């Protein structure tokens, strides 16, 4: 009777086991090649940018000085001809790159003029 271990059961008897091992230099080369491949993919993806050399048409606007006690809602309500204050607040925020609705007295805001 013979004894067989699990390792021997799943080994192919016709093919010898590979003993290829990466040295430290080999691992560094593999990592560098992987990083270069990721960089190449990033460059290819970034090459499809939609930016152009020509400037866009500026939105007609007026400059408003923020007074003491003024809020973005008050300024937008005065500028909104159609009464849609929320969309005017959004347009003012985008035009002035505002992170929040907080305004400072003396601040100059660009207000879209239709």
MARMAR-229543 format. One record per residue (C-alpha): residue in one letter; y, z, x; chain; residue number from 1. Coordinates in Angstrom, 1 decimal, decimal comma, always signed. Layout:
BEGIN
ATOM  type      py      pz      px  mol  seq
ATOM     A       Y       Z       X    A  NUM
...
END
This chain:
BEGIN
ATOM  type      py      pz      px  mol  seq
ATOM     X    +0,0    +0,0    +0,0    A    1
ATOM     X    +3,4    -0,8    +1,3    A    2
ATOM     X    +6,7    +0,9    +0,7    A    3
ATOM     X    +9,7    -1,2    -0,2    A    4
ATOM     X   +13,3    +0,1    -0,4    A    5
ATOM     X   +16,0    -1,2    -2,8    A    6
ATOM     X   +17,8    -2,8    +0,2    A    7
ATOM     X   +14,7    -4,8    +1,0    A    8
ATOM     X   +14,1    -5,9    -2,6    A    9
ATOM     X   +17,5    -7,7    -2,9    A   10
ATOM     X   +17,6    -9,2    +0,6    A   11
ATOM     X   +16,8   -12,8    +1,0    A   12
ATOM     X   +14,0   -13,0    +3,6    A   13
ATOM     X   +14,9   -16,6    +4,6    A   14
ATOM     X   +18,6   -15,9    +5,4    A   15
ATOM     X   +19,6   -13,4    +8,1    A   16
ATOM     X   +22,3   -11,0    +7,3    A   17
ATOM     X   +25,8   -12,0    +8,5    A   18
ATOM     X   +27,4    -9,6   +11,0    A   19
ATOM     X   +30,9   -11,1   +11,1    A   20
ATOM     X   +33,5    -8,4   +11,4    A   21
ATOM     X   +37,3    -8,8   +11,7    A   22
ATOM     X   +38,9    -7,2   +14,7    A   23
ATOM     X   +42,3    -5,6   +14,4    A   24
ATOM     X   +44,0    -8,8   +15,5    A   25
ATOM     X   +41,9   -10,8   +12,9    A   26
ATOM     X   +43,1    -8,5   +10,1    A   27
ATOM     X   +46,7    -8,9   +11,3    A   28
ATOM     X   +46,3   -12,7   +11,2    A   29
ATOM     X   +44,8   -12,6    +7,7    A   30
ATOM     X   +47,6   -10,4    +6,4    A   31
ATOM     X   +50,3   -12,6    +8,0    A   32
ATOM     X   +48,7   -15,8    +6,5    A   33
ATOM     X   +48,7   -14,1    +3,1    A   34
ATOM     X   +52,4   -13,1    +3,4    A   35
ATOM     X   +53,3   -16,6    +4,5    A   36
ATOM     X   +51,5   -18,1    +1,5    A   37
ATOM     X   +53,4   -15,7    -0,8    A   38
ATOM     X   +56,7   -16,7    +0,8    A   39
ATOM     X   +55,9   -20,4    +0,5    A   40
ATOM     X   +55,1   -20,0    -3,2    A   41
ATOM     X   +58,4   -18,0    -3,6    A   42
ATOM     X   +60,4   -20,8    -2,0    A   43
ATOM     X   +58,7   -23,5    -4,1    A   44
ATOM     X   +59,5   -21,5    -7,3    A   45
ATOM     X   +63,1   -20,8    -6,2    A   46
ATOM     X   +63,7   -24,5    -5,5    A   47
ATOM     X   +63,7   -25,2    -9,2    A   48
ATOM     X   +67,0   -23,3    -9,6    A   49
ATOM     X   +69,2   -24,6   -12,4    A   50
ATOM     X   +72,5   -23,8   -10,6    A   51
ATOM     X   +74,9   -26,7   -10,0    A   52
ATOM     X   +77,8   -27,4    -7,7    A   53
ATOM     X   +80,1   -28,1   -10,6    A   54
ATOM     X   +81,9   -25,2   -12,4    A   55
ATOM     X   +81,5   -24,8   -16,1    A   56
ATOM     X   +84,2   -25,1   -18,6    A   57
ATOM     X   +86,0   -21,7   -19,0    A   58
ATOM     X   +86,2   -20,1   -22,4    A   59
ATOM     X   +89,8   -20,0   -23,6    A   60
ATOM     X   +90,9   -16,4   -23,4    A   61
ATOM     X   +93,9   -14,1   -23,4    A   62
ATOM     X   +94,5   -10,9   -21,4    A   63
ATOM     X   +94,9    -7,6   -23,2    A   64
ATOM     X   +96,0    -4,4   -21,6    A   65
ATOM     X   +94,0    -1,4   -22,8    A   66
ATOM     X   +96,3    +1,4   -24,1    A   67
ATOM     X   +95,7    +5,1   -24,4    A   68
ATOM     X   +93,2    +5,7   -27,3    A   69
ATOM     X   +92,2    +2,1   -27,6    A   70
ATOM     X   +88,5    +1,4   -28,1    A   71
ATOM     X   +86,5    -1,7   -27,7    A   72
ATOM     X   +85,9    -1,7   -31,4    A   73
ATOM     X   +89,6    -1,7   -32,2    A   74
ATOM     X   +90,4    -4,5   -29,7    A   75
ATOM     X   +87,5    -6,6   -31,0    A   76
ATOM     X   +88,5    -6,0   -34,6    A   77
ATOM     X   +92,0    -7,2   -33,9    A   78
ATOM     X   +90,7   -10,3   -32,1    A   79
ATOM     X   +87,9   -11,2   -34,6    A   80
ATOM     X   +89,4   -13,8   -37,0    A   81
ATOM     X   +86,2   -14,1   -39,1    A   82
ATOM     X   +85,7   -10,3   -39,4    A   83
ATOM     X   +82,5   -10,3   -37,3    A   84
ATOM     X   +83,4    -7,4   -35,0    A   85
ATOM     X   +80,0    -6,9   -33,5    A   86
ATOM     X   +79,7   -10,5   -32,2    A   87
ATOM     X   +83,3   -10,2   -30,8    A   88
ATOM     X   +82,3    -7,0   -29,0    A   89
ATOM     X   +79,4    -8,9   -27,5    A   90
ATOM     X   +81,6   -11,8   -26,4    A   91
ATOM     X   +84,1    -9,5   -24,8    A   92
ATOM     X   +81,4    -7,5   -23,0    A   93
ATOM     X   +79,9   -10,7   -21,6    A   94
ATOM     X   +83,2   -12,2   -20,6    A   95
ATOM     X   +84,3    -9,0   -18,8    A   96
ATOM     X   +80,8    -8,0   -17,5    A   97
ATOM     X   +81,1    -4,6   -19,1    A   98
ATOM     X   +78,1    -2,3   -18,7    A   99
ATOM     X   +79,2    +0,0   -21,5    A  100
ATOM     X   +81,8    +0,2   -24,2    A  101
ATOM     X   +83,8    +2,7   -22,2    A  102
ATOM     X   +87,4    +1,5   -21,5    A  103
ATOM     X   +90,1    +3,0   -19,3    A  104
ATOM     X   +93,8    +3,1   -20,2    A  105
ATOM     X   +95,5    +0,3   -18,2    A  106
ATOM     X   +92,4    -1,8   -17,8    A  107
ATOM     X   +92,9    -5,5   -18,4    A  108
ATOM     X   +90,4    -7,3   -20,7    A  109
ATOM     X   +89,8   -11,0   -21,3    A  110
ATOM     X   +89,6   -11,6   -25,0    A  111
ATOM     X   +88,2   -14,9   -26,3    A  112
ATOM     X   +90,7   -17,0   -28,2    A  113
ATOM     X   +89,3   -19,4   -30,8    A  114
END
